[in-house]
Amino acid sequence: ILERAISRRRFIAASAMTAGGAAVSLGLGPCDPRLIRKIQQDKDPQAPHHVVWVWQFSADGALDAIAAALQGKGLGVLLKTHDGIEWMSTYDHAPDAITGAGRVRNVARYFEDRGIPFHAWAVPKGVDPPREAQMAADVLAAGARSLVLDLEGSSGFWVGNADDARRYGDELRRLSPYGRVDISIDPRPWRINLVPMSEFIAMSDGIWPQLYWDTFDTPGNIDGYTGAGYPPPGGSITPEFLLEVTEKILKPYERDVIPVGQGAAADPASWARFAHRAWDLKMPRVSIWRLGVTAAQTVEYLSENPPGPEPKAPPPTPTPTISKTGTRTPSPTKTPRPTRTPSGTPTATNTPLPATATNTPVPATATVTATPTFTPTPLPP
């Protein structure tokens, strides 16, 4: 029996000591931060679920429309809260756009009250590591179950160096020692090390690789993978190929892997192939980039196939037909992805959709499609 009440700070410190003792008992050393975080996070277990990314309310739908699209489907929402040192209201002029931690708290409560797990994402840039870390910690404290950092080496993304990354990570973990923080990266072999991976891995719990099979199915990407020692079978980029190569590339990092798939896939049926191969490779959770460009049948498929059990197998690949003259019947032409009509508002880092590779890869801005505007239900500021 305690003689006096223990403060929250002393309780956390005691818990950390207990976790450290567990690490020693497992032979992993007393100072393994990742293990200590996992022990603390596992004290509040959450049912695994797939997640749908949301970039801006003005592009992906109003708050109430997003909730209506996801409620009752067992899917979580992953909402962008800030970009560098700017809250998203700088770029998104919808009434419910994120203006600060208070708005994050209101939006988180709105989704959670409707049974939709709320997660957040942001773009760290390294322009002001302490301030960016404070904003990230504030988002976690405001009710986000996790924070995903969109970490890329393209224009408009990370501009800091390795020391900036260490400063960011140290400050974030000082402010939020046990919060779930993951990174989302472009895992193509010639782009993954354009960012300080070692420094970010040290403070992260999971990796969300961006795997866009239609966007990456170009001669430049095929040459890039081939030059890196991963020649695509059949000479094309497929969901299966990207998952298999990425699993090999990320395995040494020893983190949870949650693949990000292409919501705007030309063939929505390719999502069954993506989810099933991810499950085969021990990556049962997947996510969709992004709600505003995703076919309804893709959302339904993930709703009907939650993480854990084997997902419904994809349909067999059709066998090409041969004409009497011995020539193969051409396959349908792939439908090009639509582009987003530019707006007059400031441009935020609009997507984790990375550049299309060329023989000499250079950053490029991805295109996205905006959905029709819904009538929003504003939240209190």
Residue frames relative to the residue before (quaternion, step in Angstrom):
aa qw qx qy qz dx dy dz
I 1.0000 0.0000 0.0000 0.0000 0.00 0.00 0.00
L 0.3996 -0.7167 0.5165 0.2449 3.57 -0.83 0.99
E 0.4511 -0.6953 0.4919 0.2666 3.55 -0.98 0.86
R 0.7970 0.0416 -0.0254 0.6019 3.62 1.13 -0.55
A 0.6391 -0.5352 0.3814 0.3995 3.56 -1.21 0.44
I 0.3327 -0.7308 0.5632 0.1949 3.55 -1.06 0.79
S 0.4536 -0.6899 0.4904 0.2788 3.58 -0.92 0.87
R 0.6442 -0.5244 0.3844 0.4028 3.55 -1.27 0.44
R 0.6486 0.5250 -0.3287 0.4422 3.60 0.96 -0.81
R 0.6649 0.4835 -0.3070 0.4794 3.59 0.98 -0.88
F 0.6179 0.5457 -0.3496 0.4452 3.58 1.06 -0.72
I 0.6550 0.5033 -0.3121 0.4693 3.60 0.95 -0.91
A 0.6473 0.5195 -0.3229 0.4548 3.56 0.96 -0.87
A 0.6579 0.5006 -0.3098 0.4696 3.58 0.98 -0.86
S 0.6309 0.5321 -0.3294 0.4586 3.55 1.03 -0.77
A 0.6460 0.5157 -0.3221 0.4615 3.55 0.99 -0.83
M 0.6352 0.5178 -0.3330 0.4664 3.59 1.03 -0.76
T 0.6305 0.5242 -0.3303 0.4676 3.56 1.03 -0.78
A 0.6534 0.5048 -0.3115 0.4703 3.56 0.97 -0.88
G 0.6452 0.5152 -0.3266 0.4601 3.55 0.99 -0.81
G 0.6313 0.5260 -0.3361 0.4603 3.57 1.04 -0.72
A 0.6231 0.5290 -0.3370 0.4673 3.55 1.07 -0.72
A 0.6313 0.5333 -0.3397 0.4490 3.57 1.00 -0.79
V 0.6428 0.5154 -0.3243 0.4647 3.58 0.99 -0.84
S 0.6635 0.5162 -0.3114 0.4430 3.57 0.92 -0.90
L 0.6872 0.4500 -0.2826 0.4953 3.58 1.17 -0.55
G 0.5149 -0.6755 0.4028 0.3412 3.55 1.27 0.05
L 0.5466 0.6406 -0.3848 0.3778 3.59 1.20 0.37
G 0.5920 -0.5892 0.3727 0.4043 3.59 1.22 0.12
P 0.5245 -0.6858 0.4190 0.2811 3.58 -1.08 0.75
C 0.7410 0.4256 -0.2202 0.4704 3.63 1.16 -0.32
D 0.3620 0.7130 -0.5173 0.3050 3.58 1.03 0.69
P 0.2813 -0.8060 0.4881 0.1819 3.64 -0.03 1.22
R 0.6402 0.5399 -0.3455 0.4234 3.59 0.94 -0.78
L 0.6600 0.4991 -0.3154 0.4645 3.58 0.93 -0.82
I 0.6436 0.5163 -0.3256 0.4618 3.57 0.96 -0.86
R 0.6405 0.5137 -0.3307 0.4653 3.60 0.98 -0.80
K 0.6642 0.5146 -0.3153 0.4412 3.56 0.91 -0.89
I 0.6295 0.5255 -0.3386 0.4614 3.59 0.97 -0.80
Q 0.6759 0.4837 -0.2955 0.4710 3.58 0.92 -0.86
Q 0.6644 0.5044 -0.3073 0.4580 3.60 0.93 -0.88
D 0.6600 0.5245 -0.3088 0.4405 3.58 1.02 -0.76
K 0.5412 0.6049 -0.4124 0.4137 3.59 1.22 -0.17
D 0.7409 0.2477 -0.1690 0.6010 3.57 1.29 -0.35
P 0.0640 -0.8554 0.5128 0.0348 3.59 0.55 1.15
Q 0.1621 -0.7746 0.6068 0.0742 3.54 -1.16 0.72
A 0.5165 -0.6295 0.4761 0.3321 3.54 -1.02 0.78
P 0.4584 -0.6897 0.4741 0.2991 3.62 -0.81 0.89
H 0.0400 0.7965 -0.6008 0.0551 3.55 -1.06 0.73
H 0.4912 -0.6021 0.5294 0.3404 3.53 -1.24 0.45
V 0.2599 -0.7812 0.5586 0.1007 3.55 -1.23 0.53
V 0.2195 -0.7484 0.6130 0.1267 3.55 -1.19 0.71
W 0.3673 -0.7370 0.5297 0.2031 3.57 -0.81 1.05
V 0.0799 -0.7442 0.6605 0.0590 3.54 -1.24 0.69
W 0.2971 -0.7733 0.5413 0.1440 3.56 -0.78 1.09
Q 0.7789 -0.1318 0.1315 0.5989 3.58 0.62 -1.16
F 0.5529 -0.5906 0.4653 0.3592 3.56 -1.13 0.61
S 0.6592 0.5222 -0.3137 0.4409 3.59 1.00 -0.75
A 0.7221 0.4042 -0.2398 0.5077 3.61 1.22 -0.35
D 0.7880 0.3375 -0.1605 0.4893 3.58 0.97 -0.84
G 0.6882 -0.4496 0.2869 0.4918 3.60 1.23 -0.09
A 0.5836 -0.5813 0.4405 0.3569 3.54 -1.20 0.53
L 0.7166 -0.4678 0.3094 0.4146 3.54 -1.27 0.46
D 0.7195 0.4396 -0.2729 0.4632 3.60 0.74 -0.99
A 0.6279 0.5312 -0.3436 0.4533 3.61 1.08 -0.62
I 0.6347 0.5132 -0.3271 0.4763 3.58 1.03 -0.76
A 0.6519 0.5094 -0.3184 0.4628 3.56 0.92 -0.88
A 0.6513 0.5148 -0.3193 0.4570 3.60 0.97 -0.82
A 0.6622 0.5180 -0.3062 0.4465 3.57 1.04 -0.76
L 0.7755 0.3667 -0.1774 0.4825 3.61 1.08 -0.70
Q 0.5391 0.6566 -0.4099 0.3320 3.60 1.11 -0.52
G 0.8279 0.2147 -0.1807 0.4855 3.54 -0.97 0.94
K 0.6265 0.5634 -0.3361 0.4209 3.60 1.23 0.06
G 0.4809 -0.6975 0.4258 0.3177 3.58 1.24 0.00
L 0.5568 0.5966 -0.3852 0.4310 3.58 1.24 0.38
G 0.3585 -0.7147 0.5563 0.2261 3.55 -1.19 0.61
V 0.3492 -0.6992 0.5766 0.2381 3.55 -1.31 0.28
L 0.1409 -0.7702 0.6196 0.0555 3.56 -1.06 0.85
L 0.0579 -0.8560 0.5110 -0.0529 3.55 -0.06 1.38
K 0.4179 -0.6910 0.5280 0.2629 3.56 -0.99 0.85
T 0.1858 -0.8140 0.5468 0.0622 3.55 -0.80 1.09
H 0.8218 -0.0648 0.0598 0.5630 3.60 0.99 -0.71
D 0.2433 -0.7424 0.6165 0.0981 3.50 -1.36 0.51
G 0.7939 -0.0592 -0.0055 0.6051 3.59 -0.23 1.25
I 0.7549 -0.3100 0.2547 0.5189 3.59 -0.61 -1.15
E 0.5888 0.5671 -0.3628 0.4473 3.59 1.25 0.36
W 0.3900 -0.6718 0.5726 0.2622 3.57 -0.97 0.84
M 0.6390 -0.6012 0.3253 0.3527 3.58 -1.07 0.66
S 0.5285 0.6266 -0.4232 0.3860 3.60 1.16 -0.27
T 0.5096 0.6268 -0.4199 0.4137 3.58 1.26 -0.24
Y 0.7850 0.3104 -0.1287 0.5205 3.57 1.08 -0.80
D 0.7384 0.3410 -0.1798 0.5533 3.55 1.10 -0.76
H 0.1681 -0.8365 0.5179 0.0620 3.58 -0.42 1.22
A 0.3464 0.7196 -0.5164 0.3091 3.57 1.21 0.46
P 0.6402 -0.5731 0.3450 0.3778 3.63 -1.06 0.66
D 0.7564 0.3906 -0.2181 0.4772 3.61 1.00 -0.72
A 0.3259 0.7624 -0.5035 0.2430 3.59 1.24 0.22
I 0.5614 -0.6432 0.4161 0.3130 3.55 -1.09 0.78
T 0.1421 -0.8082 0.5710 0.0248 3.54 -0.72 1.19
G 0.7790 -0.1631 0.1338 0.5904 3.57 1.25 -0.30
A 0.7610 -0.3854 0.2597 0.4526 3.54 -1.33 -0.07
G 0.6109 0.5610 -0.3607 0.4265 3.60 1.05 -0.62
R 0.6629 0.4808 -0.3045 0.4864 3.56 0.99 -0.80
V 0.5864 0.5545 -0.3683 0.4614 3.60 1.07 -0.68
R 0.6526 0.5231 -0.3179 0.4464 3.58 0.91 -0.91
N 0.6732 0.4978 -0.2983 0.4583 3.59 0.92 -0.87
V 0.6717 0.4879 -0.2930 0.4743 3.57 0.94 -0.90
A 0.6235 0.5337 -0.3414 0.4581 3.58 0.99 -0.80
R 0.6676 0.4938 -0.3015 0.4686 3.57 0.91 -0.92
Y 0.6165 0.5620 -0.3442 0.4308 3.59 1.01 -0.81
F 0.7078 0.4391 -0.2670 0.4846 3.58 0.86 -0.93
E 0.6760 0.5065 -0.3093 0.4369 3.58 0.83 -0.95
D 0.6261 0.5399 -0.3394 0.4486 3.61 1.03 -0.71
R 0.7128 0.4064 -0.2412 0.5183 3.58 1.23 -0.43
G 0.5909 -0.6262 0.3423 0.3764 3.54 1.26 0.42
I 0.5465 0.5917 -0.4028 0.4348 3.57 1.22 0.45
P 0.3672 -0.7422 0.5091 0.2345 3.63 -0.42 1.13
F 0.2441 -0.7996 0.5393 0.1006 3.57 -0.83 1.04
H 0.0166 0.7619 -0.6457 0.0474 3.52 -0.89 1.09
A 0.2669 -0.7685 0.5632 0.1449 3.58 -1.21 0.45
W 0.0793 -0.7721 0.6228 0.0983 3.53 -1.29 0.35
A 0.0735 -0.7896 0.6092 -0.0028 3.52 -1.24 0.56
V 0.3768 -0.6869 0.5686 0.2508 3.53 -1.32 0.30
P 0.1830 -0.7618 0.6086 0.1255 3.63 -0.53 1.09
K 0.1722 -0.8197 0.5406 0.0785 3.57 -0.98 0.79
G 0.4096 -0.7297 0.4660 0.2874 3.58 1.15 -0.44
V 0.4346 0.6974 -0.4708 0.3211 3.61 1.18 0.35
D 0.7698 0.0033 0.0154 0.6381 3.58 1.19 -0.60
P 0.2096 -0.8502 0.4649 0.1305 3.61 0.45 1.21
P 0.6801 0.4758 -0.3409 0.4415 3.68 0.74 -0.79
R 0.6732 0.4865 -0.3084 0.4637 3.59 0.93 -0.86
E 0.6461 0.5080 -0.3264 0.4669 3.59 0.96 -0.78
A 0.6393 0.5183 -0.3248 0.4661 3.59 1.02 -0.76
Q 0.6331 0.5295 -0.3309 0.4575 3.58 1.01 -0.77
M 0.6480 0.5078 -0.3195 0.4693 3.59 0.96 -0.84
A 0.6454 0.5199 -0.3222 0.4575 3.58 0.97 -0.83
A 0.6631 0.4951 -0.3017 0.4735 3.59 0.94 -0.88
D 0.6289 0.5363 -0.3361 0.4516 3.58 1.04 -0.75
V 0.6284 0.5303 -0.3334 0.4612 3.60 1.03 -0.77
L 0.6596 0.4935 -0.3099 0.4748 3.59 0.92 -0.85
A 0.6763 0.4936 -0.2967 0.4593 3.58 0.92 -0.87
A 0.6601 0.5270 -0.3051 0.4398 3.59 1.16 -0.56
G 0.7374 -0.4575 0.2294 0.4408 3.60 1.20 0.07
A 0.4573 0.6568 -0.4798 0.3596 3.61 1.20 0.10
R 0.4442 -0.6965 0.4941 0.2708 3.57 -0.84 0.95
S 0.7773 -0.0532 0.0304 0.6262 3.55 1.18 -0.58
L 0.2481 -0.7283 0.6147 0.1737 3.52 -1.34 0.30
V 0.1554 -0.7759 0.6079 0.0651 3.56 -0.82 1.06
L 0.2262 -0.7788 0.5765 0.0993 3.56 -0.78 1.09
D 0.2822 -0.7618 0.5638 0.1490 3.56 -0.61 1.18
L 0.0108 -0.8452 0.5269 -0.0887 3.52 -0.02 1.40
E 0.1990 0.7861 -0.5539 0.1887 3.56 -0.30 1.27
G 0.4523 -0.7059 0.4884 0.2422 3.53 -1.25 0.48
S 0.4647 0.6840 -0.4410 0.3489 3.59 1.25 0.24
S 0.6797 -0.4569 0.3746 0.4348 3.55 -1.32 0.18
G 0.7791 0.3083 -0.2464 0.4871 3.56 -0.92 0.95
F 0.6721 0.4506 -0.2984 0.5062 3.57 1.27 -0.03
W 0.8399 -0.1438 0.1035 0.5130 3.61 -1.04 -0.74
V 0.0623 -0.8051 0.5898 0.0065 3.58 -0.86 1.01
G 0.5449 0.6395 -0.3923 0.3745 3.58 1.26 -0.15
N 0.4763 -0.6380 0.5145 0.3185 3.54 -1.37 -0.07
A 0.7541 -0.3844 0.2621 0.4635 3.56 -1.28 -0.09
D 0.6387 0.5209 -0.3364 0.4556 3.60 1.02 -0.72
D 0.6171 0.5301 -0.3402 0.4717 3.58 1.05 -0.73
A 0.6411 0.5236 -0.3214 0.4599 3.58 1.01 -0.81
R 0.6452 0.5083 -0.3221 0.4707 3.60 0.98 -0.80
R 0.6501 0.5119 -0.3183 0.4626 3.58 0.94 -0.86
Y 0.6376 0.5219 -0.3196 0.4679 3.56 0.97 -0.87
G 0.7030 0.4779 -0.2732 0.4503 3.58 0.78 -1.02
D 0.6521 0.5179 -0.3229 0.4498 3.58 0.92 -0.86
E 0.6900 0.4741 -0.2900 0.4637 3.57 0.91 -0.90
L 0.6420 0.5198 -0.3299 0.4570 3.58 0.96 -0.81
R 0.7062 0.4466 -0.2725 0.4771 3.57 0.91 -0.86
R 0.5676 0.5416 -0.3983 0.4753 3.61 1.18 -0.30
L 0.7228 0.4405 -0.2390 0.4758 3.56 0.96 -0.91
S 0.7945 0.0997 -0.0236 0.5986 3.58 1.07 -0.75
P 0.1128 -0.8660 0.4821 0.0699 3.58 0.47 1.19
Y 0.8059 0.2811 -0.1342 0.5035 3.61 1.03 -0.69
G 0.4193 0.7081 -0.4781 0.3069 3.60 1.20 0.11
R 0.4799 -0.6534 0.4995 0.3052 3.55 -1.13 0.67
V 0.0576 0.7825 -0.6127 0.0942 3.58 -0.61 1.19
D 0.0442 -0.7949 0.6049 -0.0177 3.57 -0.75 1.11
I 0.2978 -0.7184 0.5846 0.2311 3.55 -1.30 0.14
S 0.1998 -0.7400 0.6277 0.1358 3.56 -1.18 0.65
I 0.0369 -0.8418 0.5350 -0.0611 3.56 -0.61 1.15
D 0.4456 -0.5790 0.5944 0.3360 3.49 -1.45 0.17
P 0.1856 -0.8571 0.4720 0.0908 3.62 -0.20 1.23
R 0.3650 0.7289 -0.5143 0.2666 3.60 1.18 0.14
P 0.5963 -0.6482 0.3258 0.3437 3.62 -0.76 1.03
W 0.7227 0.4321 -0.2601 0.4726 3.61 1.02 -0.68
R 0.7167 0.4238 -0.2572 0.4904 3.61 1.26 0.01
I 0.5397 0.6727 -0.4048 0.3039 3.58 1.10 -0.54
N 0.7570 0.3775 -0.2176 0.4870 3.59 1.00 -0.72
L 0.3866 0.6827 -0.5135 0.3475 3.57 1.13 0.62
V 0.7067 0.3368 -0.2285 0.5786 3.58 1.34 -0.08
P 0.5676 -0.6109 0.4219 0.3559 3.63 -1.15 0.47
M 0.1736 -0.8430 0.5026 0.0811 3.57 0.35 1.26
S 0.6618 0.5301 -0.3360 0.4101 3.61 0.76 -0.95
E 0.6844 0.4924 -0.2887 0.4537 3.56 0.90 -0.92
F 0.6961 0.4514 -0.2849 0.4802 3.60 0.95 -0.78
I 0.5991 0.5534 -0.3671 0.4474 3.60 1.03 -0.65
A 0.6255 0.5764 -0.3428 0.3987 3.58 0.96 -0.83
M 0.7747 0.3260 -0.1867 0.5086 3.60 1.04 -0.67
S 0.6258 0.5694 -0.3144 0.4305 3.58 1.30 0.05
D 0.3681 -0.7362 0.5347 0.1914 3.52 -1.29 0.52
G 0.8137 0.0544 -0.0094 0.5787 3.61 1.14 -0.45
I 0.2851 -0.7365 0.5914 0.1626 3.54 -1.35 0.32
W 0.1528 -0.7732 0.6131 0.0541 3.54 -0.93 1.02
P 0.1261 -0.8232 0.5491 0.0701 3.64 0.01 1.20
Q 0.3685 -0.7336 0.5372 0.1933 3.57 -0.96 0.94
L 0.0122 0.8276 -0.5523 0.0992 3.56 -0.35 1.32
Y 0.0611 0.8246 -0.5490 0.1216 3.55 -0.02 1.35
W 0.2448 -0.8502 0.4481 0.1282 3.55 0.20 1.33
D 0.6599 0.4803 -0.3272 0.4762 3.62 0.99 -0.64
T 0.6739 0.5015 -0.2950 0.4554 3.58 0.87 -0.94
F 0.7233 0.4426 -0.2429 0.4711 3.58 0.98 -0.82
D 0.5746 0.6037 -0.3880 0.3935 3.61 1.19 -0.23
T 0.3754 0.6942 -0.5076 0.3456 3.55 0.46 1.29
P 0.6471 -0.5188 0.3684 0.4200 3.62 -1.15 0.38
G 0.6454 0.5374 -0.3340 0.4280 3.58 0.96 -0.79
N 0.6776 0.4728 -0.2913 0.4821 3.58 0.94 -0.84
I 0.6219 0.5297 -0.3431 0.4636 3.57 0.99 -0.77
D 0.6547 0.4902 -0.3080 0.4861 3.59 0.97 -0.82
G 0.6447 0.5377 -0.3256 0.4349 3.57 0.99 -0.83
Y 0.6751 0.4711 -0.2941 0.4855 3.58 0.90 -0.89
T 0.6420 0.5215 -0.3300 0.4550 3.58 0.96 -0.82
G 0.6731 0.5009 -0.2942 0.4577 3.58 0.93 -0.88
A 0.6766 0.4724 -0.2851 0.4876 3.58 1.18 -0.55
G 0.6174 -0.5793 0.3372 0.4118 3.57 1.28 0.06
Y 0.6598 0.4595 -0.3102 0.5072 3.58 1.26 0.32
P 0.0356 -0.8279 0.5595 0.0139 3.63 0.38 1.12
P 0.4200 -0.7174 0.4870 0.2678 3.62 -0.71 0.98
P 0.4538 -0.6739 0.5024 0.2957 3.62 -0.81 0.91
G 0.8177 0.2059 -0.1666 0.5112 3.55 -0.89 0.90
G 0.5009 -0.7032 0.3988 0.3093 3.56 1.27 0.10
S 0.6945 0.4056 -0.3043 0.5105 3.61 1.09 0.55
I 0.4717 -0.6617 0.5115 0.2795 3.55 -1.25 0.55
T 0.0332 -0.8062 0.5901 -0.0285 3.58 -0.68 1.10
P 0.6542 -0.4860 0.3737 0.4429 3.62 -1.19 0.24
E 0.6562 0.5258 -0.3144 0.4406 3.57 0.93 -0.89
F 0.6507 0.5261 -0.3167 0.4466 3.57 0.92 -0.92
L 0.6736 0.4999 -0.3070 0.4496 3.59 0.83 -0.95
L 0.6572 0.5081 -0.3130 0.4603 3.59 0.95 -0.82
E 0.6789 0.5061 -0.2964 0.4417 3.57 0.87 -0.92
V 0.6758 0.4693 -0.2970 0.4846 3.58 0.92 -0.85
T 0.6612 0.5140 -0.3113 0.4490 3.59 0.90 -0.88
E 0.6101 0.5466 -0.3566 0.4492 3.59 1.00 -0.73
K 0.6652 0.4900 -0.3043 0.4741 3.61 0.97 -0.79
I 0.6731 0.5108 -0.3002 0.4426 3.59 0.93 -0.89
L 0.7632 0.4031 -0.2049 0.4615 3.59 0.91 -0.90
K 0.4629 0.7191 -0.4332 0.2846 3.60 1.17 -0.38
P 0.6692 0.5114 -0.3390 0.4192 3.67 0.82 -0.78
Y 0.6224 0.5670 -0.3523 0.4088 3.61 1.14 -0.44
E 0.2534 -0.8194 0.4864 0.1665 3.61 1.26 -0.29
R 0.4811 0.6183 -0.4708 0.4057 3.54 0.75 1.12
D 0.6051 -0.4971 0.4536 0.4255 3.55 -1.30 0.29
V 0.1539 -0.7778 0.6033 0.0863 3.59 -1.05 0.77
I 0.0446 -0.7794 0.6243 -0.0273 3.56 -0.78 1.13
P 0.2534 -0.8131 0.4993 0.1592 3.63 -0.05 1.20
V 0.2711 -0.7247 0.6140 0.1558 3.55 -1.19 0.76
G 0.1439 -0.8217 0.5494 0.0484 3.58 -0.58 1.16
Q 0.5971 -0.6054 0.4198 0.3173 3.52 -1.32 0.44
G 0.3181 -0.7754 0.5184 0.1699 3.55 -0.36 1.25
A 0.7156 0.4305 -0.2418 0.4940 3.56 1.09 -0.73
A 0.1752 0.8099 -0.5399 0.1482 3.59 1.07 0.66
A 0.5312 -0.6429 0.4469 0.3237 3.57 -0.95 0.89
D 0.7627 0.1989 -0.1189 0.6038 3.57 1.12 -0.70
P 0.3296 -0.7755 0.4986 0.2035 3.63 -0.23 1.19
A 0.5791 0.5936 -0.3820 0.4079 3.61 1.14 -0.51
S 0.5458 0.6167 -0.4043 0.3979 3.61 1.20 -0.34
W 0.5476 0.6234 -0.4025 0.3867 3.59 1.20 -0.33
A 0.6030 0.5400 -0.3679 0.4577 3.59 1.05 -0.59
R 0.6363 0.5160 -0.3254 0.4722 3.58 1.03 -0.76
F 0.6512 0.5290 -0.3023 0.4525 3.55 0.99 -0.92
A 0.7091 0.4625 -0.2705 0.4583 3.58 0.75 -1.04
H 0.6727 0.5056 -0.3106 0.4420 3.58 0.94 -0.83
R 0.6727 0.4713 -0.3118 0.4775 3.61 0.93 -0.82
A 0.5994 0.5422 -0.3633 0.4634 3.60 1.06 -0.65
W 0.6413 0.5119 -0.3187 0.4745 3.59 0.97 -0.84
D 0.6197 0.5479 -0.3352 0.4511 3.61 0.97 -0.81
L 0.7434 0.4100 -0.2020 0.4884 3.55 1.02 -0.88
K 0.5495 -0.6472 0.3742 0.3729 3.60 1.25 0.45
M 0.5413 0.5393 -0.4421 0.4698 3.56 1.02 0.87
P 0.0458 -0.8799 0.4719 0.0325 3.60 0.55 1.14
R 0.6886 0.4235 -0.2820 0.5166 3.62 1.17 -0.46
V 0.0114 -0.7796 0.6262 -0.0009 3.56 -1.00 0.85
S 0.2012 -0.7710 0.5895 0.1322 3.55 -1.28 0.20
I 0.3710 -0.7311 0.5424 0.1836 3.54 -1.27 0.59
W 0.1405 -0.7314 0.6594 0.1024 3.56 -0.97 0.90
R 0.7368 -0.5537 -0.3877 -0.0178 1.91 -0.78 2.26
L 0.7431 -0.4475 0.2433 0.4341 3.61 -1.22 0.30
G 0.7030 0.5245 -0.2838 0.3874 3.60 0.84 -0.96
V 0.7534 0.3405 -0.2105 0.5217 3.60 1.21 -0.31
T 0.5545 0.6439 -0.3590 0.3860 3.58 1.32 0.11
A 0.4740 -0.6663 0.5012 0.2832 3.56 -0.95 0.90
A 0.5877 -0.5996 0.4149 0.3505 3.57 -1.07 0.77
Q 0.6449 0.5386 -0.3412 0.4214 3.60 0.99 -0.71
T 0.5961 0.5483 -0.3683 0.4565 3.59 1.17 -0.47
V 0.6390 0.5080 -0.3161 0.4834 3.57 0.98 -0.84
E 0.6604 0.5067 -0.3070 0.4613 3.58 0.94 -0.86
Y 0.6310 0.5378 -0.3444 0.4405 3.59 0.96 -0.80
L 0.6961 0.4532 -0.2896 0.4755 3.60 0.85 -0.89
S 0.5988 0.5528 -0.3574 0.4563 3.58 1.11 -0.61
E 0.7204 0.4396 -0.2376 0.4810 3.56 0.98 -0.88
N 0.7568 0.2929 -0.1687 0.5594 3.60 1.26 -0.28
P 0.0516 -0.8395 0.5409 0.0083 3.61 0.41 1.20
P 0.6598 -0.4952 0.3644 0.4321 3.61 -1.21 0.29
G 0.6244 0.5335 -0.4101 0.3966 3.54 -1.10 0.71
P 0.7994 0.2049 -0.1254 0.5507 3.62 0.09 -1.22
E 0.6242 -0.5277 0.4079 0.4068 3.54 -1.23 0.42
P 0.3901 -0.7256 0.5067 0.2542 3.61 -0.74 0.97
K 0.6666 -0.4878 0.3769 0.4191 3.52 -1.28 0.39
A 0.4684 -0.7031 0.4634 0.2676 3.53 -0.81 1.05
P 0.5186 -0.6309 0.4675 0.3384 3.59 -1.07 0.64
P 0.5864 -0.5619 0.4286 0.3958 3.59 -1.18 0.43
P 0.5876 -0.5784 0.4138 0.3859 3.60 -1.10 0.56
T 0.5302 -0.6205 0.4734 0.3313 3.54 -1.14 0.67
P 0.4706 -0.6895 0.4600 0.3026 3.62 -0.73 0.99
T 0.4074 -0.6908 0.5427 0.2497 3.56 -1.09 0.77
P 0.4641 -0.6846 0.4711 0.3067 3.62 -0.73 0.98
T 0.3560 -0.7334 0.5404 0.2084 3.55 -1.01 0.82
I 0.2666 -0.7592 0.5778 0.1366 3.53 -1.10 0.74
S 0.3766 -0.7327 0.5189 0.2282 3.58 -0.81 0.97
K 0.6928 -0.4806 0.3362 0.4196 3.57 -1.28 0.25
T 0.6718 0.4859 -0.3075 0.4669 3.57 1.10 -0.52
G 0.5690 -0.6327 0.3681 0.3748 3.55 1.29 0.02
T 0.5707 0.5703 -0.4042 0.4309 3.59 1.21 0.15
R 0.4779 -0.6837 0.4769 0.2771 3.56 -1.04 0.78
T 0.4781 -0.6563 0.5065 0.2900 3.53 -1.03 0.84
P 0.4519 -0.7013 0.4612 0.3022 3.62 -0.65 1.02
S 0.4189 -0.6809 0.5396 0.2640 3.55 -1.13 0.70
P 0.6475 -0.5333 0.3575 0.4104 3.60 -1.15 0.50
T 0.5043 -0.6398 0.4915 0.3077 3.53 -1.14 0.69
K 0.4798 -0.6768 0.4778 0.2888 3.59 -0.94 0.92
T 0.4350 -0.7068 0.4995 0.2482 3.56 -0.85 0.98
P 0.4051 -0.7183 0.4965 0.2711 3.64 -0.72 0.97
R 0.5186 -0.6340 0.4784 0.3165 3.54 -1.19 0.63
P 0.4573 -0.6894 0.4821 0.2884 3.61 -0.91 0.85
T 0.3861 -0.7144 0.5358 0.2311 3.53 -1.22 0.47
R 0.4935 -0.6514 0.4980 0.2900 3.54 -1.26 0.46
T 0.4335 -0.6824 0.5250 0.2660 3.53 -0.95 0.88
P 0.4444 -0.7093 0.4666 0.2858 3.62 -0.65 1.06
S 0.2381 -0.7498 0.5998 0.1458 3.55 -1.18 0.63
G 0.5627 -0.6236 0.4289 0.3325 3.52 -1.26 0.22
T 0.5191 0.6439 -0.4181 0.3757 3.58 1.26 0.03
P 0.6489 -0.4883 0.3789 0.4436 3.62 -1.20 0.32
T 0.4017 -0.7359 0.4997 0.2179 3.54 -1.05 0.78
A 0.2084 -0.7491 0.6164 0.1248 3.56 -0.69 1.09
T 0.6114 -0.4731 0.4426 0.4543 3.52 -1.31 0.14
N 0.2263 -0.8897 0.3825 0.1043 3.51 0.05 1.32
T 0.8387 0.0378 0.0292 0.5425 3.58 1.09 -0.31
P 0.4097 -0.6696 0.5342 0.3139 3.56 -1.14 0.44
L 0.3987 0.6969 -0.5009 0.3233 3.59 1.20 0.29
P 0.2553 -0.8307 0.4740 0.1418 3.62 -0.26 1.21
A 0.7280 -0.4455 0.3173 0.4134 3.49 -1.40 0.11
T 0.4476 -0.6310 0.5522 0.3108 3.54 -1.23 0.51
A 0.4338 -0.7388 0.4505 0.2511 3.55 -0.65 1.10
T 0.1287 -0.7141 0.6758 0.1293 3.48 -1.32 0.46
N 0.7160 -0.4032 0.2916 0.4897 3.59 -1.18 -0.04
T 0.7289 0.1636 -0.1457 0.6486 3.55 1.23 -0.54
P 0.2694 -0.8275 0.4595 0.1775 3.59 0.16 1.27
V 0.0001 0.7642 -0.6449 0.0067 3.55 -1.04 0.83
P 0.5829 -0.5835 0.4119 0.3875 3.61 -1.09 0.56
A 0.0018 -0.7726 0.6348 0.0077 3.52 -1.21 0.60
T 0.4613 -0.6716 0.4999 0.2938 3.55 -1.15 0.53
A 0.3731 -0.7312 0.5242 0.2266 3.55 -0.79 1.00
T 0.3526 -0.7091 0.5614 0.2401 3.53 -1.25 0.38
V 0.0924 -0.7791 0.6191 0.0348 3.52 -1.09 0.75
T 0.3706 -0.7200 0.5448 0.2176 3.52 -1.28 0.32
A 0.3093 -0.7453 0.5592 0.1903 3.57 -0.86 0.91
T 0.3776 -0.7069 0.5542 0.2249 3.51 -1.11 0.74
P 0.6533 -0.4954 0.3650 0.4411 3.60 -1.17 0.29
T 0.5061 -0.6574 0.4708 0.3002 3.54 -1.08 0.70
F 0.2337 -0.7565 0.5976 0.1266 3.53 -0.99 0.94
T 0.5418 -0.5875 0.4740 0.3697 3.57 -1.23 0.34
P 0.2683 -0.8159 0.4873 0.1576 3.62 -0.38 1.16
T 0.3044 -0.6871 0.6198 0.2260 3.49 -1.39 0.29
P 0.2823 -0.8091 0.4809 0.1855 3.62 -0.05 1.23
L 0.3262 -0.7008 0.6006 0.2046 3.50 -1.28 0.60
P 0.6256 -0.4999 0.4108 0.4359 3.58 -1.23 0.22
P 0.5404 -0.6207 0.4333 0.3675 3.64 -1.00 0.61
